[in-house]
Amino acid sequence: MIKPTIGRVVWYWDDVTRQSQPNPALICYVHSDTMINLAVFDPNGVALSKTSVYLYSGDANVERPAHHFAEWMPYQKGQAAKTEQLESQLSGQTPTQTT
């Protein structure tokens, strides 16, 4: 799971059924791992504020919302998966000593 932090970019969906593309958004405040405040940019680049937005993690066990949510971009999810895999590989190894 990616921890939300201030300044990270996410995709914001106001209405998945009507939007063909998400809006870019900056995380402005973190309430929890799943609740954030955003500065959302509309298709013309105009900023809007959205508070208490659900951050969907992409977990297969959780249904994707249809309205008013944010999610990580595919690239971010891919990088997080690579990092997680590398960390698990490294944790199984013993540290090497330098002389």
C-alpha positions as CSV (number, residue, x, y, z in Angstrom):
1,M,0.0,0.0,0.0
2,I,1.2,3.5,-0.9
3,K,1.1,5.9,2.0
4,P,-0.4,9.2,1.0
5,T,1.8,12.3,1.7
6,I,1.3,16.0,1.0
7,G,2.4,17.0,-2.4
8,R,1.9,13.7,-4.2
9,V,-0.1,13.5,-7.4
10,V,-3.2,11.3,-7.7
11,W,-6.0,10.9,-10.2
12,Y,-9.4,12.3,-9.1
13,W,-12.7,10.9,-10.4
14,D,-15.8,13.0,-9.8
15,D,-18.1,10.6,-11.8
16,V,-16.5,7.6,-13.5
17,T,-19.7,6.9,-15.5
18,R,-19.5,10.3,-17.2
19,Q,-15.7,11.1,-17.2
20,S,-13.5,9.6,-20.0
21,Q,-10.4,10.8,-18.2
22,P,-9.5,11.5,-14.5
23,N,-8.5,14.9,-13.3
24,P,-5.0,15.4,-11.9
25,A,-4.9,16.4,-8.2
26,L,-2.4,17.2,-5.5
27,I,-2.7,15.9,-2.0
28,C,-3.0,18.9,0.3
29,Y,-3.9,17.2,3.6
30,V,-3.8,13.6,4.9
31,H,-6.6,12.5,7.3
32,S,-5.7,8.8,7.1
33,D,-4.4,6.2,4.6
34,T,-7.7,6.3,2.9
35,M,-9.0,9.9,3.4
36,I,-7.3,13.0,1.9
37,N,-8.0,16.6,0.9
38,L,-7.1,17.6,-2.7
39,A,-6.4,20.5,-5.0
40,V,-8.0,19.2,-8.2
41,F,-7.4,20.6,-11.7
42,D,-10.2,20.6,-14.2
43,P,-9.6,20.0,-18.0
44,N,-8.8,23.7,-18.4
45,G,-6.3,23.8,-15.5
46,V,-8.6,25.6,-13.1
47,A,-8.0,24.4,-9.5
48,L,-10.8,23.3,-7.2
49,S,-10.6,22.1,-3.6
50,K,-12.1,18.8,-2.6
51,T,-12.1,17.7,1.1
52,S,-12.4,14.3,2.7
53,V,-11.9,12.4,-0.5
54,Y,-11.7,8.6,-0.4
55,L,-8.3,7.3,-1.6
56,Y,-9.0,4.0,-3.4
57,S,-5.9,1.7,-3.1
58,G,-6.7,-0.5,-6.1
59,D,-7.1,-3.5,-3.9
60,A,-8.9,-6.3,-5.7
61,N,-10.9,-7.1,-2.6
62,V,-12.4,-3.6,-2.5
63,E,-14.9,-2.5,-5.1
64,R,-13.9,0.6,-7.1
65,P,-16.3,3.5,-6.3
66,A,-18.3,5.2,-9.1
67,H,-18.3,8.7,-7.7
68,H,-16.0,11.2,-5.9
69,F,-12.7,9.3,-5.2
70,A,-9.0,9.5,-5.9
71,E,-6.6,6.7,-6.9
72,W,-2.9,6.3,-7.5
73,M,-1.7,6.5,-11.1
74,P,-0.7,3.1,-12.7
75,Y,2.9,4.2,-12.8
76,Q,2.9,4.8,-9.0
77,K,1.3,1.4,-8.4
78,G,3.9,-0.3,-10.5
79,Q,6.8,1.5,-8.7
80,A,5.3,0.5,-5.3
81,A,5.0,-3.1,-6.4
82,K,8.7,-3.1,-7.5
83,T,9.8,-1.5,-4.2
84,E,7.8,-4.0,-2.2
85,Q,9.3,-6.9,-4.1
86,L,12.8,-5.6,-3.7
87,E,12.3,-5.0,0.1
88,S,11.0,-8.6,0.5
89,Q,14.0,-10.0,-1.3
90,L,16.4,-7.9,0.8
91,S,14.8,-8.9,4.0
92,G,15.5,-12.5,3.3
93,Q,19.3,-11.9,2.9
94,T,21.9,-11.4,5.6
95,P,23.8,-8.1,5.4
96,T,27.3,-8.3,4.1
97,Q,30.3,-7.2,6.2
98,T,32.8,-4.8,4.9
99,T,36.4,-5.0,6.0
